[in-house]
């Protein structure tokens, strides 16, 4: 159904759902995928765009959390490592292995011996050895330009990288294929309860309509991340979720400014946090910070001047021969982590990253957790929400998250590398994607060899309601091309405006909106410096 048809069906009040998921990030998409795959009548609503929040602004890592193993969180690391291995097997091209190099410098903690011990446990959990130790000379060969000052060698290991927003969209596509109804730009306003206090449904409001729609369902999964406490009301019993929003920010550089072929990490000299540079879509990304976010959660989070200086300091320490100027930076992004806090005033990096759940008579609220463990979190939330019925209702844990691509032949115009990416991004829908438009690359930039067919498909089938949906999340053109890909906008307009059904005034308004969002939230910061923390 089209969006209009879906909303009309909801307004009719004739459809009842087994579960309503609030939140269209990685956790909500994971819940919808597991619920629909288990045969539950499932509705997902997201107040902004799918993956608009943290799930399009993460560090793109599908990893086991080596630092959490070092902090004693063995269970979190075990779950994450096993999910990483599963995801790389199920969706190559969407989740791909990435080599990590951790240089060791004399006098720095942890030293090579302790770090190699952690990696030995890491490999044991994964049942796959990837660790090795590099001499200083070998380290320079792996990472040209790496500082040799006090270099004692480096540890190498393998984790994985993804396009987080595309991962969310793939999960939503899988949920829809199993019957889920998923709507972006649709806000949940209130959880409704019957006289005995049990959840009876949810009031929602689509962006284009002031009228509220009542949805009937006995189970609401609150997967809104940093917004998780909003659906908890004075009618909530027991513990409520106390969220501490923590901001993590990143810089995007031309690969030529900082040419790395693997993720290179360093403990920041200011606070000892691991910070890294890694290759992504033909660029190099520097990340990440970890500070309290005090801005309005409904506004785009923005990197600060102090965070920018904090990240550039690491680049200058790691690669002293590759000075980076502010004008080199292509774009930035900042995401807000929904960390559950006990309020004891810990430093941001000391807060527990494990997910937590609250269950209140049909309302299950989730916060915390990692991108990598979305399936584990989703199944736990549904198990808690369904109670005694979960064992018979939920599909077996061994069933795949992703259905494979159907074995189409690779067109001659598409490289092997691009073909693997397309298979991972679109799965069973790939044939339809390729038929949606031209197979020519949108740009000569190595922006993942993005095809015009992918933009056309997004406009037709992937719920693009605003231009920033297309250029910041369905694709990453606004992040990896200079000046928000502004020079490419006339050509994008020619291909996409007819498919979106926008008249000239609407396109002009959307273009102005997109460029404003980019300059306010995805470009270099302006204003007074603040603490990097």
Secondary structure, DSSP 8 states (H G I E B T S, - for coil): --HHHHHHHHHHT--EESEEEE--SHHHHHHHHHHHHTT--EEEE-SSSTT-SGGGSS--EE---HHHHHTT-HHHHHHHHHHHHHHHHH-TTTEEEEEEEEEEETT-SS-HHHHHHHHHHHHHHHTS---EEE-HHHHHHHSTT---TTEEEEEEEEEEEE-HHHHHHHHHHHHHHTT-EEESSEEEEEEEE-TTS-EEEEEEEETT-SS-EEEEES-EEE--GGGTTTT--TT--S----EEEEEEEEEEEETTTS--SSEEEEE-TTT--EEEEEEETTEEEEE---EE--S-TTS-----HHHHHHHHHHHHHH-TTS---GGGEEEEEEEEEEEE--SS---GGGS--S-EEEEETTEEEEE---GGGHHHHHHHHHHHHHGGGHHHHS--TTS-SS---------TTS-HHHHHHHHHHHGGGHHHHHTTS--SBS-SS-STT-BHHHHHHHHHHS---SHHIIIIIIS-HHHHSGGGGGGGHHHHHHHHHHHHT--HHHHHHHHHHHHHHIIIIIS---S------
